[in-house]
Amino acid sequence: MRERGRLSGVPLAEGAKSLSDHIEGAGLSGAAAHWIDRATVAWRADPSLRHGLAFSATGGIAPDPASPDGLGGAPRLIRLEPGAFGEEHKRRWPHLAGYTALTVDPRDAGLAARALRGQVVAAAWDCGGTLREATGVQIPGVLDDLYAAAATAPLGPGGGMFPRLSVWAPTAQRVELALYGSHRSVHPMRRDDATGVWSVRGLPTWYGRAYAYLVTVYSPAAGAVVTNEVADPYGVLVTPDGGRGVLVDPGAAAHRPPGWDRLAKPAPVPPERAVVYELHVRDFSASDASVPQELRGTYAAFGLDSRGTRELRALAADGVTHVHLLPVFDFATVPERGADRVEPERDFAALPPDSELQQECVARTAATDSYNWGYDPLHYTVPEGSYATDPDRRIREFRGMVAALNRAGLRVVMDVVYNHTHSTGVLDPIVPGYYHRLLEDGAVATSTCCPGTAPEHLMTGRLVVDSVVAWARRYKVDGFRFDLMGHHPKANILAVRHALDALTPARDGVDGRSILLYGEGWDFGEVAGGARFEQATQAGMAGTGIGTFSDRMRDAVRGGGAFDSDPRVQGFGSGLAGAPNGSPANGTPEQQRARLAHYSDLIRVGLTGSLADYVLPSGVKARDLDYNGAPAGYTTAPGEAVTYVDAHDNETLFDALAYKLPQDTPMADRVRMQLLSLATVLLAQGTVFVLAGSERLRSKSLDRNSYDSGDWFNRLLWDCAQGNGFGAGLPPRADNEARWPYARPLLADPALRPGCEAIEACRAGFGELLRIRSSSPAFALGSAEEVRRRLTFPGSAEGVIAMQVDTAGLDPRWTSVTVVFNATPYPQVQGVPAAVAPHPVQAASRDPVVRESAYDPGARTVSVPARTVAVFVGTGVSACDPAG
């Protein structure tokens, strides 16, 4: 684990673990009052009582029966009067609409800024002066009101030759800069009362030195005034493991790889033409024997000529446009110095394929090994140091990776996690109670797994925007994927889009309008249903041009859902169409047929780019088709859908099919179903998203949550002679034990471990599908109007989906493109309205079965082999013409 910002001063009250715990330990009741602007307090208090805000610069306020007002600590008082919420209050604070509104007495309005630099307690007395209620106060709203000018104030390092450092700390009583090197020196910082920003100007000799802010502030969690030593949230570089910042100029030659300033990027593509390949930096090279040992798992591996880089170039040539990198910002759970890391010591390959020993060994070193997905942010705008050959070279090597990927023909997307932090230890010590979202009682919200941030607050939202812009300008990143984007306000994500759109090549070195934005639009937790703000959810982002992951296609193709107790629930691509696996979880034959029909419609919606107003062949609008209680269709343009069937979360596609297809399904047919499942994504409208290795039958040995499962379970094997990762042992107990009874017989079955023939067949088929997608504008129509006008779904047999795109006047070669997805284990015949021929790519396919697809001009039909996706192109000759 990383070092945290160190805390000095009074500790928490005995037994306290949070703000509300401490307050209750001091005899108060949580932190249930909300000071939402300089004039208004919201509190579930008895309106018949007399109310006030007690404050003290030194803290110590607590109920004291011996005190005349019932409060110890000799506080001053801001008087509160009965008030009312205006419409703007209700809009900005909907979750507080049922609270009692209290108004600051105008005579005390000038005390707000002073009060906020100490302890603040809301108190209520009866008419006899007896204290009846007391609680802590949540202050983000009033801080945003009083210090709105901070929205445009300079923050972080800057200033050129004579550095200037600035930090927003409006509640601090004192802020100093501590510089480290051959000696430690402390420098006072000056406060700007209008913004709450503290700044200091330094000397050129400060560059290269480590630094931290010493923030003296009242801490509700500690119950006292403390001095916190913290890293700069706007820092550019940090010491190994992130304890302190390092003052550097990122434009200096030492931080730029050769040619960085002249970097030529691949041509940008709009969202509906993007094909995104999701990749983890360490996965890319950790198991690649063609990479020198010391460079495996690093940024530098992308600059080599290796099996992995050759494959990336081949994927780019086939049609992949972007590599999406799992978190590469500074995260907390991997020691950054190689000497501090401890790897598993065992010959895993010698163990049985269904053994528990591999996962036991991985678990013993999980906290100290080199592996983690990285969804535990420490410093948002600093590259992760464990991926660098030396943490101090992280800026240069990160840029070198971006340049190498660009040279390979690929643009770069960053996975960003602004919705939570690993702990409250970096941001909260600077402005206690501000950067993280608090629940009604003052506890930090953790619905995202970790302390949730509050981008609805002015300066948290600004940090998100500034950080994204810094990655775009400083590192020439070409896209951003927002983790749990539904926990952000829609306004915050739109502000990111607006800020990026303002970047120009002439001024900023990047074309901001070409940068992709997409994210997870899930709706859950304390913000669900718009409880606190209009969210950046799937439905909320419709009409913005910003993409969201569409889980409709994923579930319909795979079958079931991510949290099924029985993982054998089948879908369109996993045997529901004619290959039952015998699991009772699939229901009766009648229920299976009904589910297959529903899944087929969900896939049709996915093929349109999840358009809300597309009318299905049944006459039902996509927005009226049910998906787990939500509309199946929700976008207003196809580019707003990110379509996928697997990602880093949950089992890989191969592993899902291992659970769901009958165990005796031959490997050749598993390859066919893998490709058919991937084809629903690759030939759909919208942004294509694929997990790295799915084109190679990648397996994680049935691990459904490999975030901390080490290199072994996360292997990405570029050499087919090494297999695909299946049979690496039972997946880690913590997230998979309930499925071990299903997993054991599969992992032990040698027939489920593919060899080179199967892996190479899948890769070849994947490349063919990519080339088909890029061969015609049929698969990237761009607008909802064009999709409605050109894309249709002719009637088809059960277990078959036929899609036709009219390309007349759009495609210079073909008048139409017809795709038939045959998920059944039988050949199928599909009617077509005009003369067609197999797509040239498939006519020359490596797969002899695909080459059997044919057009019968007499019957006006096409024949499609079992478990095959076949693509036909209109020749321009009517099927009614005898010459056709």
Buried (B, 14 or more C-beta within 10 A) or exposed (E): EBBBBEBEBBBBBEEBEBBBBBBBBBBBBBBBBBBBBBBBBBBBBEEEBBBBBBBBBBBBBBBBEEBEBBBBBEBBBBBBEEBEBEEEBEEBBBBBEEBBBBBBBEEBEEBBBEBBBBBBBBBBBEEEEEBBBBBBBBBBBBBBBBBEEBBEBBBBBBBEEEBBBBBBBBBBBBBBBBBBEEEEEEBEBEBBEEBBBBBBBBEEEBBBBBBBBBBBBBBBBBBBBBBBBBBBBBBBBBBBBBBBBBBBBBEEEEBBBEEBEEBEBBEBBEBBBBBBBBBBBBBBBBBBEBBBEEBBBBBBBBBBEBBBBBBBBBBBEBBBBBBBBBBBBBBBBBBBEBEEBEBBEBEBEEBEBBBBEBBBBBBBBBEBBBBBBBBBBBBBBBBBBBBBBBBBBBBBBBBBBBBBBBBBBBBBBBBBBBBBBBBBBBBBBBBBBBBBBBBBBBBBBBBBEBBBBBBBBBBBBBBBBBBBBBBBBBBBBBBBBBBBBBBBBBBBBBBBBEBBEEBEEEEBBBBBEBBBBBBBBBBEBBBBEBEBBEBBBBBBBBEBBBBBBBBBBBBBBBBBEBEEEBBBBBBBBBBBBBBEBEBEBBEEEEEBBEBBEBBBBBBBBBBBBBBBBBEBEEEBBBBBBEBEEBBBBBBBBBBBBBBBBBBBBBBBBBBBBBBBBBEEBEBBBBBBBBBBBBBBBBBBBBBBBBBBBBBBBBBBBBBBBBBBBBBBBBBBBBBBEBBBBBBBBBBBEEBBBEBBEBBBEBBEBEEBBBEEEBBBBBBBBBBBBBBBBBBBBBBBBBBBEBBBEBBBBBEBBEBBBBBBBBBEEBBEEBBBBBBBBBBBBBBBBBEBBBBBBBBBBBBEBEBEBBBBBBBEBEEBBBBBBBBBBBBBBBBEBEBEEEEB
